[in-house]
Amino acid sequence: MGLAGGIAGSYMIHAVFGGYTMFTQLNGIVDAVGILKASGGPAALVAVLQTLPMGKVVLVAYCVFSTIFLATSVDSCAYVISCSATTRLQPGSEPTRGHRFYWALIQAGLALAAITMGGLGPVRIFANFSGALMLIPIAFVIAAWFKMTREDDALTQCCTFTNPLPVNAASEEVPGRPSKDPLSEDIPCPVEQ
């Protein structure tokens, strides 16, 4: 259901609302392009939504759904960050509510800082700079990946095992299968030496 809801939501935003905005522009109902250039995206969005039947109700519904979307996005992002930042988090347990709230406040602080700095222009500069700095750890990760794959290839070439026969549910021992698991034995491998 989640995938279908995501597809339906994307279709609604891009196909239906986008097509309706083009319809209002081409038929002279609303000069969406002019409003967009003069006042920005939010003003153009409000002008287009108010042309719908019961425009005020649609606008309020849009605000409510946008707020729900933003709240759930921030909550899930704060949850993922707090799970990653919590040390010794046991499987099945969750980070504390205070820890999640802390990360939600950090996100809100970043958003407020972007607004007070003048919108997304300075944020783009910072993102480009920090993205360039991320090339350094990415280079180390790629080098480690190549090293691990080379070691894995050497390991699979010198320590290959035949696939064991399927285990019979009725008995522990299967004819033709050793009683001891060959993977549990210490097998010398030249890669480890």
C-alpha positions in Angstrom: 0.0 0.0 0.0 2.9 2.3 0.8 4.3 2.1 -2.7 1.0 2.6 -4.4 0.3 5.7 -2.1 3.7 7.1 -3.0 3.0 6.7 -6.7 -0.5 8.1 -6.4 0.8 11.1 -4.5 3.6 11.8 -7.0 1.1 11.5 -9.9 -1.3 13.9 -8.1 1.3 16.5 -7.5 3.1 16.3 -10.9 0.4 15.3 -13.3 -2.8 16.6 -11.9 -1.7 19.8 -10.2 1.0 20.5 -12.8 -1.4 20.0 -15.6 -4.0 22.2 -13.9 -1.4 25.0 -13.4 -0.6 24.8 -17.1 -4.3 24.9 -17.9 -4.8 28.1 -15.8 -1.8 29.7 -17.4 -2.6 28.9 -21.0 -6.3 29.8 -20.6 -5.6 33.1 -18.9 -7.3 32.2 -15.6 -4.1 32.9 -13.6 -0.8 34.3 -14.8 1.2 31.7 -12.8 4.5 32.6 -14.5 4.1 36.3 -13.8 3.2 35.6 -10.1 6.1 33.2 -9.9 8.6 35.8 -11.2 7.2 38.6 -9.1 6.4 37.0 -5.8 7.9 33.5 -5.8 6.6 29.9 -5.7 4.4 30.1 -2.6 2.3 33.0 -4.0 1.9 31.3 -7.4 0.8 28.1 -5.6 -1.8 30.0 -3.5 -3.1 31.8 -6.6 -3.6 28.6 -8.6 -5.2 26.7 -5.7 -7.7 29.5 -5.1 -9.0 29.1 -8.6 -10.3 25.6 -7.8 -13.9 25.1 -6.7 -14.0 25.7 -2.9 -10.5 27.2 -3.2 -10.2 28.3 0.4 -11.1 24.8 1.6 -8.5 23.3 -0.8 -5.9 25.7 0.4 -6.5 24.8 4.0 -6.4 21.1 3.2 -3.2 21.6 1.3 -1.7 23.4 4.3 -2.8 20.6 6.7 -1.4 17.8 4.4 1.8 19.7 3.9 2.2 20.1 7.7 1.6 16.4 8.2 4.1 15.5 5.5 6.7 17.8 7.0 6.1 16.5 10.6 6.4 12.8 9.5 9.5 13.5 7.4 11.2 15.3 10.3 10.2 12.7 12.8 11.4 9.8 10.6 14.7 11.6 9.8 15.3 12.4 13.5 14.5 8.7 14.3 17.0 7.4 11.8 19.7 9.8 13.0 19.1 9.0 16.6 19.3 5.3 15.9 22.6 5.8 14.1 24.0 8.1 16.9 22.9 5.9 19.8 25.7 3.7 21.0 24.9 0.1 22.0 21.4 0.2 20.7 20.1 -3.4 21.0 18.1 -5.0 18.2 14.4 -4.4 18.7 15.0 -1.4 21.1 14.5 2.3 20.2 16.4 5.4 21.0 15.0 7.6 23.8 12.4 10.2 23.0 14.7 12.9 24.2 17.4 11.8 21.8 15.0 11.9 18.9 13.7 15.4 20.0 17.3 16.6 20.1 17.9 15.7 16.5 14.5 17.2 15.5 15.6 20.5 17.1 18.9 20.3 15.2 17.0 20.0 12.0 14.7 22.9 12.9 17.8 25.0 13.8 19.4 24.2 10.4 16.1 25.2 8.6 15.8 28.4 10.6 19.5 29.2 9.9 18.9 28.7 6.2 15.9 31.1 6.3 17.7 33.8 8.2 20.8 33.5 6.0 18.7 34.4 2.9 17.2 31.2 1.6 18.9 28.5 -0.3 21.6 30.5 -2.0 24.1 30.3 0.9 23.0 26.7 1.6 23.9 25.7 -1.9 27.4 27.2 -1.5 27.9 25.4 1.8 26.5 22.1 0.3 29.0 22.4 -2.6 31.9 23.0 -0.3 31.0 20.2 2.1 30.3 17.9 -0.8 33.8 18.5 -2.1 35.2 17.7 1.3 33.3 14.4 1.3 35.4 13.2 -1.6 38.2 12.5 0.8 36.4 9.9 3.0 34.7 8.5 -0.1 38.1 7.9 -1.7 39.1 5.9 1.4 35.9 3.9 1.3 36.4 3.0 -2.4 40.0 2.0 -1.7 38.9 -0.2 1.2 36.2 -1.8 -1.0 38.7 -2.7 -3.7 41.0 -4.2 -1.0 38.2 -6.2 0.5 37.0 -7.5 -2.9 40.6 -8.6 -3.8 40.9 -10.4 -0.5 37.5 -12.0 -0.9 38.5 -13.2 -4.4 41.7 -14.7 -3.1 39.8 -16.3 -0.3 37.2 -17.9 -2.5 39.9 -19.2 -4.9 41.8 -21.0 -2.2 39.0 -22.0 0.2 36.1 -23.3 -1.8 33.5 -25.6 -0.3 31.0 -27.8 -2.0 27.4 -27.0 -1.2 26.1 -29.3 1.6 23.1 -31.5 0.8 19.8 -30.2 2.2 19.1 -31.2 5.8 16.4 -33.8 6.2 13.8 -32.6 8.7 13.2 -36.1 10.0 16.8 -36.8 11.1 19.9 -34.9 12.0 22.2 -37.0 9.8 21.9 -37.1 6.1 23.4 -39.9 4.0 26.5 -38.7 2.1 26.9 -35.7 4.4 29.6 -35.5 7.0 28.4 -35.4 10.5 30.6 -32.4 11.3 30.1 -29.1 9.5 33.2 -28.5 7.2 32.9 -24.8 7.7 33.4 -25.1 11.5 36.8 -26.7 11.0 40.0 -24.6 10.9 41.1 -24.8 7.3 44.5 -23.2 6.5 44.3 -20.6 3.8 47.3 -18.8 2.2 45.5 -15.5 2.3 45.5 -15.5 6.1 49.2 -16.4 6.3 
